[in-house]
């Protein structure tokens, strides 16, 4: 089966739709919902920063067509405080370093922050702890992101690794901070199609909680499937990507949101 996209522009457009449906930040790259608009080419380093910067706002005001503006800021302490105040609501702060893949390992995440004092204190704690635990790491400040609010959320993971023999390999399974401990993931070679994705999901343990149970509604399985299909298209089209981790991917009855991601 051939990939459903045939150019980097198509792949980047699909990625924009995947990671929050629309990227709306001031960079040279602009991804818009729809393929009939012109897109600029980017190098892998800018591409990495765009991926890392994708954190999402709440979807309660989602218009028809599945579009959502996404804004994340990589900033200093003063800018973090100013952005948090301008946002008005609660924000999350995360350590920003190309050398720290798992932020929780350096206590590099603070959630539900509100007000200048809380944001400023969190900035100091995050950066000081990261420098203490990882003195070799390049610390670029923090990212400031609006808090994500979704109902009946399950945390998932979609990943990509490059095998020296088979090339890119896609993985799917349970996400969150205990992903390495749970080891609930299956793999497939891209390009994948709907039937193969359905088989991948069914083989995981987390599949048992994606349907309705107790007081939780079933997640939007079409949206989960779409994420995996678009990641498949992306890596099939962009061989420059050596690895990618989308974790956690929030899945709910209302759709999916990429809360954190990295690319190599």
C-alpha positions as CSV (number, residue, x, y, z in Angstrom):
1,X,0.0,0.0,0.0
2,X,1.3,3.4,-1.0
3,X,1.4,6.3,1.5
4,X,-1.5,8.7,1.3
5,X,0.8,11.7,1.1
6,X,3.3,12.3,-1.6
7,X,5.3,15.4,-0.6
8,X,6.8,17.1,2.4
9,X,4.2,19.8,2.2
10,X,1.4,17.2,2.4
11,X,3.1,15.4,5.3
12,X,3.5,18.7,7.2
13,X,-0.1,19.6,6.5
14,X,-1.1,16.2,7.9
15,X,1.1,16.6,10.9
16,X,-0.6,20.0,11.6
17,X,-4.0,18.3,11.5
18,X,-2.7,15.5,13.6
19,X,-1.0,17.5,16.4
20,X,-3.9,19.7,17.5
21,X,-5.5,20.2,14.1
22,X,-3.9,23.6,13.5
23,X,-0.5,25.1,14.4
24,X,-0.9,28.8,15.1
25,X,2.4,30.2,16.3
26,X,4.8,32.7,14.9
27,X,7.4,30.7,13.1
28,X,8.5,30.5,9.5
29,X,6.4,27.4,9.3
30,X,2.6,27.8,9.0
31,X,0.4,24.7,8.9
32,X,-3.2,25.2,8.0
33,X,-6.2,22.8,7.9
34,X,-6.4,21.9,4.2
35,X,-3.9,21.2,1.5
36,X,-4.8,23.8,-1.0
37,X,-2.8,26.5,0.8
38,X,0.9,27.1,0.2
39,X,3.4,25.7,2.8
40,X,7.1,26.5,3.1
41,X,9.8,23.9,3.4
42,X,11.6,23.6,6.7
43,X,14.8,21.8,7.9
44,X,14.8,19.1,10.4
45,X,15.9,21.3,13.3
46,X,13.0,23.7,12.9
47,X,10.8,20.7,12.4
48,X,12.0,19.3,15.7
49,X,11.2,22.6,17.5
50,X,7.8,22.8,16.0
51,X,7.0,19.3,17.2
52,X,8.3,20.0,20.7
53,X,6.3,23.2,20.9
54,X,3.0,21.6,20.1
55,X,0.9,21.7,23.3
56,X,-2.8,22.3,23.1
57,X,-5.6,24.4,24.5
58,X,-9.0,23.1,25.6
59,X,-11.3,21.9,22.8
60,X,-14.5,23.1,24.3
61,X,-14.7,25.9,21.6
62,X,-13.8,23.7,18.7
63,X,-15.5,24.9,15.5
64,X,-16.9,22.6,12.9
65,X,-14.2,21.1,10.7
66,X,-11.9,20.1,13.5
67,X,-9.7,23.1,13.7
68,X,-7.9,24.3,16.8
69,X,-5.3,27.0,17.4
70,X,-2.3,25.7,19.3
71,X,0.2,28.0,21.1
72,X,3.3,27.1,23.1
73,X,6.1,29.5,24.1
74,X,9.8,28.7,24.8
75,X,10.7,31.5,27.1
76,X,12.7,33.1,29.9
77,X,11.4,33.6,33.4
78,X,10.1,37.1,32.8
79,X,8.4,36.1,29.5
80,X,6.9,33.0,31.2
81,X,5.2,35.2,33.8
82,X,4.0,37.7,31.2
83,X,2.6,35.0,29.0
84,X,0.9,33.2,31.9
85,X,-0.8,36.5,33.0
86,X,-1.9,37.2,29.4
87,X,-3.3,33.7,29.1
88,X,-5.5,34.3,32.1
89,X,-6.1,30.7,33.0
90,X,-4.0,27.9,34.4
91,X,-0.8,27.0,32.6
92,X,1.8,24.3,32.6
93,X,5.6,24.8,32.7
94,X,8.0,22.2,31.3
95,X,11.8,22.2,31.1
96,X,13.0,23.0,27.6
97,X,16.2,21.1,26.8
98,X,17.2,19.2,23.7
99,X,19.2,16.9,26.0
100,X,16.3,15.9,28.3
101,X,13.9,13.5,26.7
102,X,11.9,12.5,29.8
103,X,11.0,15.7,31.7
104,X,9.7,13.9,34.7
105,X,13.1,12.3,35.4
106,X,14.4,15.8,36.3
107,X,11.2,16.9,38.0
108,X,10.8,19.2,35.0
109,X,7.0,19.7,34.9
110,X,4.7,21.9,36.9
111,X,0.9,21.9,36.3
112,X,-2.1,24.0,37.1
113,X,-0.1,27.2,37.8
114,X,-1.9,30.5,38.1
115,X,-0.5,33.9,38.8
116,X,2.9,35.5,38.5
117,X,4.2,34.3,41.9
118,X,3.4,30.6,41.1
119,X,4.9,30.8,37.6
120,X,8.0,32.5,38.7
121,X,8.7,30.1,41.6
122,X,8.0,27.1,39.3
123,X,10.4,28.4,36.7
124,X,13.2,28.7,39.3
125,X,12.5,25.2,40.7
126,X,12.4,23.5,37.3
127,X,15.6,25.1,35.9
128,X,17.6,24.7,39.1
129,X,16.6,21.1,39.6
130,X,17.4,20.3,35.9
131,X,20.8,21.9,36.2
132,X,21.5,20.0,39.4
133,X,20.5,16.6,38.1
134,X,21.7,17.1,34.5
135,X,24.7,19.5,34.6
136,X,25.6,18.4,31.1
137,X,22.2,19.4,29.6
138,X,21.6,22.5,27.6
139,X,18.8,24.4,29.4
140,X,16.9,26.7,27.1
141,X,14.4,27.9,29.7
142,X,10.8,26.5,29.9
143,X,7.8,26.0,27.7
144,X,4.6,27.7,28.8
145,X,1.4,25.9,27.7
146,X,-2.3,26.4,28.5
147,X,-3.6,23.5,30.6
148,X,-5.4,20.9,28.7
149,X,-8.9,20.1,29.8
150,X,-10.7,17.0,28.5
151,X,-13.2,14.6,30.0
152,X,-12.9,10.8,30.3
153,X,-9.2,10.9,29.2
154,X,-7.1,7.9,28.6
155,X,-3.3,8.4,28.1
156,X,-1.8,6.8,25.0
157,X,1.5,6.7,23.2
158,X,2.5,6.7,19.5
159,X,6.2,6.3,18.7
160,X,8.6,5.8,15.9
161,X,12.0,4.2,16.0
162,X,14.4,3.4,13.1
163,X,15.5,-0.2,12.9
164,X,18.9,-0.7,11.0
165,X,17.3,-3.5,9.0
166,X,13.6,-2.6,8.6
167,X,13.8,1.1,8.7
168,X,11.1,3.1,10.6
169,X,8.9,1.1,13.0
170,X,5.7,2.5,14.5
171,X,4.6,1.7,18.0
172,X,1.3,2.2,19.8
173,X,0.2,1.5,23.4
174,X,-0.5,2.9,26.9
175,X,1.1,6.3,27.5
176,X,2.0,8.5,30.4
177,X,5.0,8.6,32.8
178,X,5.0,4.8,33.4
179,X,5.2,3.8,29.7
180,X,8.6,2.0,30.1
181,X,7.3,0.1,33.2
182,X,4.0,-0.9,31.7
183,X,5.6,-2.1,28.4
184,X,2.2,-2.2,26.7
185,X,3.0,-1.5,23.1
186,X,2.8,-3.2,19.7
187,X,4.7,-2.4,16.6
188,X,4.1,-2.3,12.8
189,X,6.0,-1.3,9.7
190,X,4.7,1.7,7.8
191,X,2.8,2.4,5.7
192,X,-0.2,1.1,7.7
193,X,-3.9,1.1,6.8
194,X,-7.1,1.2,8.8
195,X,-7.4,-2.6,9.3
196,X,-3.8,-3.0,10.4
197,X,-4.2,-0.1,12.9
198,X,-7.3,-1.7,14.3
199,X,-5.3,-4.9,14.8
200,X,-2.5,-3.0,16.5
201,X,-4.9,-1.3,18.9
202,X,-6.7,-4.6,19.7
203,X,-3.4,-6.3,20.7
204,X,-2.7,-3.8,23.5
205,X,-3.9,-4.1,27.1
206,X,-4.9,-0.5,27.1
207,X,-7.5,-1.3,24.4
208,X,-9.7,-2.8,27.1
209,X,-10.2,0.7,28.6
210,X,-10.8,2.6,25.4
211,X,-14.4,1.5,25.2
212,X,-17.2,2.6,27.5
213,X,-16.9,1.2,31.1
214,X,-18.3,2.3,34.4
215,X,-19.0,6.0,34.2
216,X,-16.6,6.6,31.3
217,X,-17.7,7.0,27.7
218,X,-15.8,5.4,24.8
219,X,-12.9,7.4,23.3
220,X,-13.1,8.6,19.7
221,X,-11.5,5.6,18.1
222,X,-11.6,7.2,14.6
223,X,-9.4,10.0,16.0
224,X,-6.9,7.6,17.6
225,X,-6.7,5.7,14.3
226,X,-6.2,8.9,12.4
227,X,-3.2,9.7,14.6
228,X,-1.5,6.4,13.8
229,X,-2.2,6.7,10.1
230,X,-0.9,10.2,9.8
231,X,2.3,9.3,11.7
232,X,2.7,6.4,9.3
233,X,2.3,8.8,6.3
234,X,4.8,11.3,7.9
235,X,7.6,8.8,8.5
236,X,7.1,7.2,5.1
237,X,7.4,10.6,3.4
238,X,10.2,12.1,5.6
239,X,13.1,9.7,6.0
240,X,15.0,12.4,7.9
241,X,13.0,11.5,11.0
242,X,15.0,9.0,13.1
243,X,12.7,8.8,16.1
244,X,9.5,10.3,17.4
245,X,7.5,10.0,20.7
246,X,4.0,11.3,21.1
247,X,3.4,10.8,24.8
248,X,1.0,11.4,26.3
249,X,-1.6,11.4,23.6
250,X,-4.9,12.3,25.4
251,X,-7.8,10.3,24.0
252,X,-11.4,11.1,25.0
253,X,-14.9,10.9,23.6
254,X,-14.3,14.4,22.1
255,X,-11.2,13.5,20.1
256,X,-7.4,13.4,20.8
257,X,-4.8,16.0,21.9
258,X,-1.1,15.7,21.8
259,X,0.2,16.9,25.1
260,X,3.9,16.3,24.6
261,X,6.1,15.1,21.7
262,X,9.7,15.0,20.6
263,X,11.4,14.1,17.4
264,X,15.0,13.2,16.4
